[in-house]
C-alpha cells in the first residue's frame, strides 16, 4: 500500500511504500515480458521462432529467439528489463545492508557478503547484456553474457542461501518460508539447467523431433525459478516499507 504522512510533524508529505509491493512489481515486469514474448512468438512467428539447423518439428521457441528475434517481442522485453533493472540495484543495496547489519559480529562473513552482492550485480548486468545484444546481432557476445548470467546467478543463489540461513529468525514465519522457498527454487533451477543442456546436446547430435521443444521448456523453468528466487525478497522484507524522507527503509512491525 502507498501512503503519505508528514515528516517529523511538518506539513511536508513523505511517500511510504511497502517493500513487498516493490519486490513484487520488480519481478512482475520481466515475468510479464517473458510470457508476452513466448505467446507472441508462438502466435505470430511459430515456424521462424522454432526453426533450427536440424529442420525438424518443434513447438516452442528458445528464449533467445522469443526475446530478440522478432518484433514487437524485442521491444517489450527490452523495455521491461530496463524498467526493472534500476529497482534491482536498490534491492541489492538493501540486501547488502541487511546482511552486514545482522552479521556485523562475524567478520569472517564480510567477504562472503561482498561476493554475493557483486554476483548479484554481475547477474543484473549480464541480463541487460542478453536483452540488448540479441543472438542474431552478435552471437558470441550474447552467449558470453548468458554464460556470465548463468554462473553468477547460481553462485549468488548458493551464497544467498548460506547468508539467509545465518540471519533467518526461527520465530519469523516469513523468513522461514523465504529460506525454504530459496532452497526449493535453487534445486529446481539447477535441475532444469542440467536437463536443458542435455536436451540441447541431444538435439544438435541426433536432430530428433521435439527435443528442442523440451530444451526450450526446461530453459523456461530455469528462467522462471530464477525470477522466483529473487521474488523471495517479498518475504525477506515483508514487514518493511520505504520512506522517501530521513529514513529510507523502516520496519513496520
TALIN-V402210 format. One record per backbone hydrogen bond with DSSP energy under -0.5 kcal/mol. NH is the residue of the N-H (numbers start at 1). CO is the residue of the C=O. If there is no record, write none. Layout:
nh/co
NH/CO
NH/CO
//
This chain:
nh/co
3/1
3/16
5/14
7/12
8/6
10/7
14/5
16/3
17/242
18/1
19/240
20/240
21/18
22/18
23/19
24/20
25/21
26/22
27/23
28/24
29/25
30/26
31/27
32/28
33/29
34/30
35/31
36/32
37/33
38/34
39/35
40/36
41/37
42/38
43/39
44/40
45/40
45/41
49/45
50/46
51/47
51/48
55/52
62/49
66/62
67/63
68/64
69/65
74/70
76/72
77/73
78/74
79/75
80/76
81/77
82/78
83/79
84/80
85/81
86/82
87/83
88/84
89/85
89/86
90/86
91/87
92/88
93/89
94/90
95/91
96/92
97/93
98/94
99/95
100/96
101/97
102/98
103/99
104/101
106/103
107/105
109/106
110/107
113/109
114/110
115/111
116/112
117/113
118/114
119/115
120/116
121/117
122/118
123/119
124/120
125/121
126/122
127/123
128/124
129/125
130/126
131/127
132/128
133/129
134/132
137/134
138/134
142/138
143/139
144/140
145/141
146/142
147/143
148/144
149/145
150/146
151/147
152/148
153/149
154/150
155/151
156/152
157/153
158/154
159/155
160/156
161/157
162/158
163/159
164/160
165/161
166/162
167/163
168/164
170/168
172/169
173/171
176/172
177/173
178/174
179/175
180/176
181/177
182/178
183/179
184/180
185/181
186/182
187/183
188/184
189/185
190/186
191/187
192/188
193/189
194/190
195/191
196/192
197/193
198/194
199/195
200/196
201/197
202/198
203/199
204/200
205/201
206/202
207/202
207/203
210/57
211/208
212/208
214/210
215/211
216/212
217/213
218/214
219/215
220/216
221/217
222/218
223/219
224/220
225/221
226/222
227/223
228/224
229/225
230/226
231/227
232/228
232/229
233/230
234/231
235/232
236/232
237/233
238/235
240/237
241/250
242/17
243/248
244/15
245/243
248/246
250/241
252/239
252/250
253/239
//
